[in-house]
Amino acid sequence: MEEKKPEVTESTATQFVIVKDKSGKEYVCKISDLKDPSQLTEEEKKRCFENVEDAMKEMD
């Protein structure tokens, strides 16, 4: 009997990383949102989280 693998969707495939700015402040961002920090728009910055707790709340 073949084992069923879970379907990978955009919501289940989202991975996060913690990035730190020059001042030492950490942000939790979706890997798909990462790019050169100098090219981020204000709108893109709003999609990042300031800490892991905020990111986890968003996923609930």
Secondary structure by P-SEA (a helix, b strand, c coil): cccccccccccccbbbbbbbccccbbbbbccccccccccccaaaaaaccccaaaaaaaac
